[in-house]
């Protein structure tokens, strides 16, 4: 860190933003090539439990695609919308606009230097810059960690197959838990095979309408098999996962016992006369990559979750 200070907090060095740019670039490419270990385990366990020979064959093909990614290939041609969840430690001063610029440049570099196909277009004219950026893209979500001496970055590319099947319903408290369950099941049925199952189904509860959808999306990034810390919510996740896997949609919609690898719920307090519920799905790849950049020595620690 430099000797410059803002109040009582030292400012990060200019080199920090260079490291952030490079890290954002690498995280995008890694997310597209290196499928998280929890997803690999989830698929392998699903193969062992699956009763449909066709579903087993499909999931074995998915596991083979993951192995190809380990050989430095993209696991899927859909490079998605680049989404970054950024947690800023408050032990040093950082410039928010420079963070945004560094991540955007990293996204552009990842696309052009790898290279891979850009999926980002103008919403009306459908013009593609061919660099995975545009107005409002990459999508950035910011949060803060008091007293922490690093910045954490979670990169999640969100493809159109799963993202097209996003749902929001403004329930009221009187509807109860059964309405949440029914809405989630209806969403999975409507998506069918088009969201590239087996899925990770994210459910957002509470907050405002936009916050609820954001909660559902970050829920899909939680590692497969990791339960919500609230036992009641964890039990709901497990019960809903069991219900979803009785639908018979199966891998790629071709039938079987494995429509979802997991169900994750994230929540926020909300208005006393409303209960927003959102459903967001992540396809079978569960792509994501996490990095932490230390403010003091600019070292980078890689992982898959916070």
Number of C-alpha atoms within 10 A of each C-alpha: 18 12 9 12 13 10 8 9 14 18 20 22 18 12 13 22 20 17 17 27 24 17 22 28 24 19 28 27 25 22 24 26 24 24 24 21 13 16 21 18 15 18 24 16 12 20 21 9 12 16 13 16 11 15 25 23 13 17 23 15 12 19 21 13 19 21 16 15 18 15 12 13 16 20 24 14 13 17 24 21 20 22 19 25 17 21 19 25 21 17 19 23 20 22 10 11 8 15 19 18 14 22 25 24 20 24 28 21 20 22 21 15 12 11 11 18 15 20 19 22 18 12 9 6 7 9 11 15 14 16 22 25 23 16 10 7 16 22 19 16 13 11 10 13 14 9 11 16 17 23 24 27 27 26 29 27 24 22 21 18 18 23 17 14 18 19 19 20 16 14 18 15 14 10 11 11 11 9 15 21 18 11 19 24 18 14 20 26 15 12 20 21 21 16 24 22 29 31 27 28 31 28 29 27 24 22 20 18 18 11 18 26 26 20 24 27 27 19 25 29 24 24 21 21 15 12 19 17 8 9 10 9 16 17 13 19 22 15 13 21 21 17 14 25 18 14 17 16 24 29 26 22 19 16 17 22 23 32 34 27 24 27 27 30 24 20 18 13 10 16 12 8 9 16 23 25 28 28 30 28 33 30 24 25 26 28 26 29 28 25 25 23 22 19 24 14 10 20 14 18 11 16 15 20 16 14
